[in-house]
Amino acid sequence: MTNTLYDALIAPHADNEAVFLECDDSTRLTYARFVRRAAQLAHVLTEAGVSPGDRVLVQAPKLSDTIALYAATLQAGAVYLPLNTAYTQAELAYFVEDAAPTLVVCDAQEEDAIAEIAARVSAKVLTLAGDGGSLGRAADGQFETFETVARAPDDLAALLYTSGTTGRSKGAMLSHKNLLSNAEVLTELWQITARDRLIHALPIFHTHGLFVALNTAFLSGAEVRFMAGFNLDAIIDALPDATLMMGVPTFYTRLLDDLRFTRDLTRSMRLFISGSAPLLAETHQAFEARTGHRILERYGMTETNMITSNPYDGARVAGTVGYPLPGTELRITDPETGALLDKGEIGMIETRGDNVFQGYWNMPEKTAEELREDGFFLTGDLGIEAEDGRVSIVGRAKDLIISGGYNIYPKEIEDVLNDVDAVAESAVFGVPHKDFGESVIAAIVPMPGKTPDIEALKAAAQDALARFKHPRDYVVLDALPRNTMGKVQKNILRQTYGS
């Protein structure tokens, strides 16, 4: 019996002396050395009491050993549970108590505080740091081979918690098959090969940076320029030798703000990919005008990995997220009744395929609510499918505004406001209203050094939108509240301006 994910991603590189990671300090780690390091870490896991199926909770810095720990967890047959490094100790306590990990791996600076939390579930604590930490030092003297534990396609490989903006965070259970099927499809669709050099400035506690970026690199044998985080100067320096970049929209807007970012700088690039948050049409257009490259936007979520992608060969249409991936089914349904809607109608996006998760950890009722008996998952996103199958996202169902009995989709209003002079971006949201149920509010972020004309905004809304869609108030902000992956946090806007 094989270990589905490890055998596909990691094991084939045992004798591969090509460079896998080049880090910020210019150290270079070959694939073969990485495989040996993962084996050393797997020995430490088993010595710490980690058994097949146990959770290994990781809230650690972005280091090469952190990636090797992911591979080691797979090899040991355990379940990898990465957490946002920005989570507070109070938030961490919930995850530890809910997931009941056998081992918690953290930043060495947080060891004492986290040890108290881990003790509640009798979990052991080890640390990762630039000097290795206790986990790294324990691995240094271990054997460089490890007998891989057998894991079947439906066995759990990872447990990823959702952001929990509307309630308790939910642990999405992802199997070996879920992760491998998606990586295989994306690697082929985006034509990623061992000749590619990927700029990786994303966090590695999230689907995007961990599974989309790194799993496809493992499958293809691509080289990775591994950055601790987004650093504009470092990316500018790396671009002439790179072929591939995966990022969030803010990466691309920051690059566009730098005069060094030119067509000549990107001459070796093959593909820029964007996800995790919507990319403005203006960014698409400005990026193409500056570089000659058209960004490829795709769509996915924690529970499903990637669902759709604009084509590699073919039109990459701004404002759309492309077509369902091969092997992935998508349908648009009435959010209230579940009835299938016609092409061109706005409704709930549902998806089914090998990419769709196994359910929510310790939440059978929530799993039953969001996973239909026929295997379709209710994404919570509202979208439209064109006649040719191309998908556009309208917004989150929870962000839908219902005013006076009318459904109002924020993105439709945002698209109008974003075209007004001096507006960099906008976020439209609903707040309680005693007569209409909800009232429409627009948060406006101006372009640097400019002041938006509120009367011009009102005029644009009046010209393009029915009266019931007009914002009743405008607030001007320096920046929109966003989470780590760049998604606008409208729940914060609703809480701030709800009164």
C-alpha angles and dihedrals in degrees: 000000000000136000100245102209101029093048091052101041109028113015096064089064097060091112098026108121093182117117114268104175131022108188134203092267090054093251111146125211120197122218091245092052090047091054090051092048091051089053091052090051091047089059089053091051093054091045087053089058099260111154131183110292094020119129121245107199114205126192099160142130122278100267135144088250089057089060091044088052089057090053091044092052090053092047091051090051094244131130119258115222113184120188134198108264089222094065113116124233090257090055092044090054090062093052093047094049093044099045097035095208122198091217133027118198115195145159110289090237091061098046100109096048094043092047088064091053094044091051089067090071096029091249121159119234127219128170140226123204141149089274091050100265121223091303094051094045092049089052095051094079098041129108114271094228128063131186103246115234115234116249127177126221093260096047115108117263101171143012114207122183121219119233093258098217092152100037142322115354112256124219110229110211110218121190131210088255093050093056099038096047092053094046091050093050095047094046091055097039094050092039094233113178141166088271091068126099111202124205104219114190096142126110115260099219092077136072092248100055098032109035105020098040104031102032090054090048090052092049094049100034091236122166117247126211094210115206126185089227143324108319113169096205093048092051092047088052093048099047099080091061098036131092103183138038131181117194150141122259094264089061090060097043090051091050090050090053090060118082091210089068102094143149090260092053091056098043093115094046118112102181142008114198127193132192148130091076135031117278114222116239088233090059090051091052097043091048093052092046091051101042110013088239123118112213115237110227122199137178134225145126142214094269097048109025106218119353105173140011138187108246124271089216110035140035117336099201118205113237094026132091096212129232134333111275118254108279092019120108122207132186137173116227140178105268091218103043104019090232116152112257129214123255111280095030122117115241148126117311111231124182139188133187146095088297094065116103128246097245140276121312111252091350109100093157093053090046090054090050095054104030112063121215090250090059099257115137121216103227097193088231123119116220150153128235115209123219090264092051098256111146130219124188116227096183145278116313088231089057093055110120118217111195123171089345094305124120111232121192111207096210092062090058093041091055090057095046094046090061093060117103116266093017114123096179142330141208121206120200141161129247128188117279123187095219106030100031092236135023125210118244126182123206111203128199111196126217113261112287095005136105120217117234106233091198089055090051091051091048092051091051091047092051097046108028140055113256095252089061096054115115110249092207140015127212122192116216134180089227139352118251109257138178124234093279094051099257114147110246102221090172087069091049091050091049093047098046101025092106 
